[in-house]
Amino acid sequence: WLAFRVMLGAGLSKIGAHASACWRADAWTAPCMSTHYMTQPLPNVLAKYAHAAPLWWHRVETYINHAVELVLPFALLVPARAVRVPAALVQLAFQLAIMATGHYATINVVTMVPLLALLDDRAYVRIYRLCGATTITSTSTGTTTSTTTTTTT
């Protein structure tokens, strides 16, 4: 519920009555993402390169932002794992992308905590294996699960 409220609230703040016009109807002609990277608090090195992206990409980013913050939060409320886990992973990737291009790291980490709570053990095991982990130990039972990977060249 908290992840839903935070993400939806972020999206609604961009389209509300007091939001900048570039987030609302003018998103195609003057997307906010074209100026965001250099006007945010403490832009980092990657922000310079993101700012230099073509205008069409900034338009796409604006619509992706709206989809992630205004539509996808509803998927976080769906009890079905097949919907909830991918939605949480997309939200987490979105937060990591924001952290990579700006200095909002503290609020993004705080936002990621309830999103991480939406993942179940199967999702964490899969993430660990994708990251190259070969042994996963369960602290509650003391059992160890090992996987062997073979590569052929």
C-alpha positions in Angstrom: 0.0 0.0 0.0 2.8 2.4 0.9 4.6 1.8 -2.4 1.4 2.4 -4.3 0.7 5.7 -2.5 4.3 7.0 -2.9 4.5 6.2 -6.6 1.0 7.4 -7.5 1.5 10.5 -5.4 4.6 11.4 -7.4 2.7 11.0 -10.6 -0.3 13.0 -9.5 2.0 15.8 -8.4 3.1 16.1 -12.0 -0.3 16.5 -13.5 -2.1 18.4 -10.8 -3.4 22.0 -11.0 -0.1 23.4 -9.7 2.2 21.2 -11.8 4.4 22.6 -14.5 2.7 22.7 -17.9 5.5 20.6 -19.5 4.3 17.6 -17.4 0.7 18.0 -18.5 -0.7 18.7 -22.0 2.6 20.2 -23.4 4.5 17.0 -22.8 4.9 16.4 -26.5 6.0 19.9 -27.5 8.1 20.8 -24.4 8.8 17.7 -22.3 10.1 18.4 -18.8 12.7 15.8 -19.2 14.5 18.1 -21.6 15.4 20.5 -18.8 15.1 18.2 -15.7 18.6 16.8 -15.7 20.4 20.1 -15.4 17.8 21.9 -13.2 17.6 19.2 -10.6 19.4 19.6 -7.2 23.0 18.6 -7.7 23.1 17.0 -11.1 25.8 14.4 -11.5 28.1 13.5 -14.4 25.5 11.2 -16.0 22.9 13.9 -16.0 25.0 15.9 -18.4 24.8 13.0 -21.0 21.1 12.5 -20.3 20.5 16.2 -20.8 22.2 16.0 -24.2 19.8 13.2 -25.5 17.6 14.2 -28.5 14.3 15.8 -27.9 12.3 12.8 -29.1 14.0 10.7 -26.3 12.9 13.3 -23.7 9.4 13.0 -25.0 9.5 9.2 -24.6 11.0 9.6 -21.1 8.1 11.9 -20.1 5.5 9.3 -21.2 7.5 6.5 -19.5 7.5 8.5 -16.4 3.7 8.9 -16.5 3.2 5.2 -17.2 5.5 4.2 -14.3 4.1 6.7 -11.8 0.4 6.9 -12.8 -0.5 3.4 -14.3 1.9 0.9 -12.9 1.3 1.6 -9.2 -2.1 -0.1 -9.6 -0.3 -3.3 -10.6 1.4 -3.3 -7.2 -2.0 -3.9 -5.5 -2.8 -7.0 -7.6 -2.3 -10.1 -5.4 -1.2 -12.3 -8.3 2.5 -12.8 -8.2 2.8 -12.8 -12.0 1.6 -9.1 -12.0 3.0 -7.8 -8.7 6.6 -8.9 -9.0 7.3 -7.6 -12.5 5.6 -4.3 -11.5 7.8 -4.0 -8.5 10.9 -4.8 -10.5 10.0 -2.1 -13.1 9.5 0.4 -10.3 12.8 -0.6 -8.7 14.6 -0.1 -12.1 12.9 3.3 -12.4 14.2 4.3 -9.0 17.8 3.1 -9.9 17.6 5.1 -13.2 16.7 8.3 -11.2 19.5 7.6 -8.8 22.0 7.2 -11.7 21.2 10.5 -13.2 20.7 12.7 -10.2 21.2 13.4 -6.5 17.8 12.2 -5.2 19.5 9.0 -3.8 18.0 9.4 -0.3 14.4 9.6 -1.3 14.9 6.9 -3.9 16.3 4.5 -1.4 13.4 5.3 1.0 11.0 4.6 -1.9 12.7 1.4 -2.8 12.2 -0.2 0.7 8.4 -0.8 0.3 9.0 -1.9 -3.2 11.5 -4.5 -2.1 8.9 -5.8 0.4 6.7 -6.7 -2.6 9.2 -9.3 -3.8 8.9 -12.8 -2.5 11.6 -15.4 -1.9 11.4 -16.9 -5.4 12.0 -13.4 -6.9 15.1 -12.9 -4.6 16.5 -16.3 -5.4 16.1 -15.6 -9.2 17.8 -12.2 -8.8 20.7 -13.7 -6.8 21.2 -16.4 -9.5 21.1 -13.7 -12.2 23.8 -11.9 -10.4 26.0 -15.0 -10.4 25.3 -16.4 -6.9 25.8 -20.1 -6.8 25.0 -20.9 -3.2 22.0 -19.7 -1.2 21.8 -20.5 2.5 18.6 -20.5 4.4 19.2 -19.2 7.9 15.9 -20.5 9.3 16.6 -24.2 8.4 20.4 -24.1 8.0 20.1 -25.8 4.6 22.3 -24.9 1.7 21.2 -25.0 -1.9 23.9 -25.1 -4.5 23.6 -24.7 -8.2 26.3 -25.6 -10.7 26.7 -23.7 -13.9 28.6 -25.1 -16.8 29.8 -23.1 -19.8 31.1 -24.5 -23.0 33.4 -22.6 -25.3 
